[in-house]
């Protein structure tokens, strides 16, 4: 792995004004900004456009977890300034292909959200469509039930990397977790509450960057 992972701020606020306060503080200290599913549902797709206005230089993700209406929802996300949009892994290939067509028209990308049941055969089909990114997700409910990262997760991530899929990793990630993923081709580590709800969010972001720089020395 020669490319250093980036740090992504997930904004899963229920109010846009609260999300913008977090962005105001943290945008100089993160590489990617995500309009999370909760924010997009609570504040509408216009939240993506507002974030684009506030952060014109950042990679911006619309985490819509699209399951259907790929063309319509991708048009909504990318016309608001998103660079990437998420599609849930259970979506039909036709939905993924339709979303990807719109994304490419805007010079954007589709990320497959790996949530629930899927197989490596599914992943091969996504790659065949031309999709290059996926998000390996440990959900909030799984975290609350005590689920931790294990060797099975790492083996699966490695298999996805071997298919040419670039991975972003999320799910209660903290700096001490990062050495687990040293042998994985990681595009980004996604942190939400670990940054937004930290006692000192800027210091928390710096701890992430320090760990990334230490582990992925060039």
N, C-alpha and C positions, 0 to 999 in steps of 0.2 A: 504494500500500500504506500503510494508516494504522495497522494493527495491527503492533506490534513482535514479531518472532519470539521464541519462548521457548527456553530451554535444557533439553534432556532428557538425563538420565543413564541410559545403558544398562548394566544389570548383567548381564554375560555371564560371571559367575564359575561355576565348577563346584562351589563349596561355598557354602551359604547363610551360614555364619558369616563368610566372607570378604566376601560381598556386603553383609552388615549392617555390617561395619566401614567399608566404603566409604560406605554410606549415612549412617552416624553422622557422618562427617567432612564429607560434601558436601551433605546435604539442605538446609542453610540457604542454599546457593549455587546451587541448581538449581530449575527450575519444575515439571518433570515427571520422574517416576521410572518406569523400565521394568524389569519382570522379563523379562529377555532369554530367548530360546529356549533357550540353553544352560543357564541357571539353572533354567528351568521343567522341563527334561528331567532335570537332575541332582538337583534338590531337590524336584521335584513341585510341583503347583499350590498347595500350602500355602505356598510361598514368596510368592505374591501376598498371601495373608492376613496373613502375618507383616509384609510391607512396609506393608500398610494399617494395621496396628496401630502400627508405628513412625512412620509418616508420614501421619497422618489428614487433613492439609490439602492434600496434594499430589495432582495428577492422576496416576493410576497406570495404567500400560499393561501388559497381559499379551500378550507377543509370542509367541503360539502358532503363528503362520503356519498357521492352520487350512486344511485342504484338503478335509475331509469331516466328517460328524457335527457340523454347525454348531450345532444346538440344544444337544446334550449338552455340547460343549466351551465354548460361550458361557455356558451355565448354570454350569459349573465356574468360569470366569474371573470372571464378574460377581458370583456369590454370594460369592466370596472378597474382593470389594472393588475389582475393576478398574473404571476408568472407560472405558477403551478396550481393544479386543482386535484383533489383526491376523488377517486372512484372506489367504492367498496368492492372487495374481492368477489362477492357473490353476484355482482352485476353481470348481465349477459355480455358476451363478447361483442355483440352488436352495439351495446351501449358504450362500451369502452372504445370501440373503433370510432363511433360518432363523436365522442368527447375528444378523442385524440385528433381527429380531423380539424376540429375547431381550434384546439390548442396549437397545432402546428401553423395554422393561419395567423395566429398571434405571436408566433415564435415562442410558444410556451410548451409546457410538458404536463403529462398526466402522471400522478402517483397512485399506485394501487394500495389501498389500505388493507393490510392483512389482518382481518378481524373475523374470528369465527373459523369455519371449516374451509380449507382449500388444500390443493396438492401441488407437488412440483410439476405435474403434468399441466395443471392450470397455469402455472408460472411460465412454462414453455410456450403456451398459447399466447400469453400476454406479450412475451418477447417477440413472438412471430408477428404480432400486430405492429411492433415498433415501440412498445412501451419499455422504458429503461429504468424507471424508478418504482420503488415500493417502500412502504412504511411498516416496519415490524413493531407491532403494538401490543403492549400489555395494558389492558384496560383498567379503568378506575375500580370497577367491581372486583376484578382479579387481584389488584393490589390490596384492596380492603380485606379480601379473604385470605391474604397471606402468601399469595403466589409470588415466587421469586424467580430470577433468571437462572436457568440451568443449562447443563451441557446439551440437552436436546434443542434448546433455543439456539445455542451457538452453532451446532451442527446444521440446523436448518438455515441459519443465516449464511453459513459458508456455502451451502448448496445453492442458494439463491445467487450469491456473488459469483459462483462458478458459471451460472447461466448468463452472466453479464448484467445482472440487475443491481443497481445502486441502491443501498439501503439507508433510510433514516430510521432511527431507533427512538422509541418513546415509551413512557409508562413508569412514572416515578423515578426517572433517571436522576442520580446525584453524582458529583465528582468521584466519590469512592467506587462507583460502579464501573467507571470507564475502562480500567485495565482489563475487564472481562472481554472487551471487544477489540483488543489490540490486533488480533489476526483477521478481523472482519473488514471488508471494504465499506466503511461507513461514510456516507455523504454528510449526514448531520445528526447531532444529538438534539432531540426536541425536549425542552423543559418548559413547563407552565408554572405550576404552583411553586416549584423549587426556586424559581426566579421571582415571580410576581408576589408571592407571599413570604419571601424571606425577610428576616429582620433588617438586612441591608442588601437590597436587590443588586446593587452595583457590585458589592463585594462578592456576592454569590456568582454573578456572571464572570468576574475575574477568576474565581476559583475554578470554574469550568474551563476557561481558556488556559489557565495555568496547567491543569491536568492534561488537556489535549496537547499542549505544546510539549509537555514532558514525555508523554506516551508516544506521540507521533513526531518524534524528532526527524527532521529531514536529513 
